[in-house]
Amino acid sequence: MEKITWSTSRRLTWEDFKGIPETENPHHALTAANLSVDGKCRNNAFTYEVRCVFLPQQSWSKNKISEKLLRHEQLHFDLTEVHARQLRKTLAGMGTTCNAFKAELTPTISAAFKAWKAEQRLFDASCSHGLNKAEEQVWAENIALRLQELAAYE
């Protein structure tokens, strides 16, 4: 399955949205992004990788002309990266031994996913899915600030 890993140097383009639009869906586009978490335990040392990925085949748009809509969809992807960095920061603070991670890993990841999904819903509700441009700009500035604050966990 094709995936695009979040990067400061790679912004989404409409060509990345390869899914078939859901005609019954009232929205103009859908960004399918995810947190990819991979952890391993070897010799009682825990290593992990957290990635923010965009899923082109599951992402779609009914309007591949609007730059405003594309910016809104990019913000969804950027917000996912904020949560990936927050999860990396949390995991970094849990130590490196397998025993330290065993009991905490599943609830920590579950909480991270729950917070990420809740904030995605709040983002869309707050800016009316991109129709409230002033509120969307507030979110854009907040997301950019948080990405900067969490730069050590990129």
N, C-alpha and C positions, 0 to 999 in steps of 0.2 A: 504494500500500500504506500502510495506516494505521500510524503510528509515534507513540510518546509519548517525548518527550525528557526525560531525567532532570532533576529540579528539586528543590531543598530544600523548596519549598512544595507539591509535588504528590506524594503517596504513592500507591502502587498500591491499587486496590480490586478486588474479585472481578469487578466489571463489566468490567474491563479484559481479563480472560482470556476471549477469544472463540473460541478454538480448540476443536476436538472432542477430548475426552480419548482417549488411546491406551489402549484397554482392556487390551491385553497388557502395557503398561508397569506395572511393580510400584509405581511412585511415585504419589503423590497429586496432584502438580501439576508443571507445567513452565513455567519462565519463559524465554521466548525474548527475549534481549537481545543487543545487538550494539554494536560500536564502529564508528561511521560516520566514515570519513576521506575528506576531500575536499581536494585540493591543486591549486594553479594556479601557473603560471609566466608572468609578464608582465614584459617589460623587465628580465630577469634578477633580478626580485624574486619570491621564493617566498612565497605566502600559503597558509594551510591552515585547515581547521576540523575538529575532532574532536568528535563527539557520542556520547553514550551514549543508545541508543534501546531502547525496549521494543516488541516486535512483538505486538500483541494477537491477531491472527489465528493466530499460531503458538504462543501461550501458552494453556495449558489447566489446568483443575483438576477433579478428581473430587469435591472437597469444598469447596464455596463457602460454608461456614459457619465453618470453623475460623479464628479470628484468629491462632492460633499458626502455622498453615501459611502464612497470608498474610504474617506477619512474616518467616518464613523466605524466602519468595519475594522480598520487598522487599530482604532482605539480598543476594540474588543480584544484583538490580538495582543496589544501592548499591556492591557490590564491582566491578561493571562500571564504574561512575562513577569509582571509585578508579583503575582502570586507564586510563580515558580521561584523567584528570588527569595521571597519570604519563606518558602518551604526549605530552600537550600540553607538559609540562615538558621532556621529552627533545627534542622538536622545537624548542622555544624556544631550547634551548642549541646548536642546530645552525647558527645563523646565518640570514640571510634571502636570501642569493643562491641562484639556481638551481643554480649549480655546486656549492655546498656541499651541496645536498640530493640531487643526481642519484645519486651512488654510494651514499649512505647511506639513502635513504628506504625502499626496499623491504626491506632487511634489518632496519631499525629497526622498521618496522610489523610485519613477520613475527615478530620477537622479542616485540613487545608483545602480539600475539594469542596466541602460544604461552604466555607467562607468564600472561595473563588466563585462558585455558582451563585451564591446570594448577592455578591457584589456585581456580577454581570447583570442580574435581574434589576438591581437597584440602579445601575448605570442607565439601562434602557428606560426604566420607569421615570427616573429623574429628568432625562432629556427627551422624553417622548420618542424614543427610538430615533433620535437625531433630528427631530423636528424643532426642538427648542435649542437653537444654536448658541444662545448665551449660556445656558446651563451646560451644554456639551463642551463649550470652551473652558468652563470652570473645571470640568472633569479632565479635559486634555491637559491643563496645567498641573492638576493634582497628580495625574498618572506620570507625567514627565518628571515631576519633582520626586515622586516615589522611586521611579527607575534610577534617578540620580542618587538618591539616598541609599539605595541598595546595590549600587554599582559594584561593590566588592563581591557580590554574589551572582554576578553575570555569568 
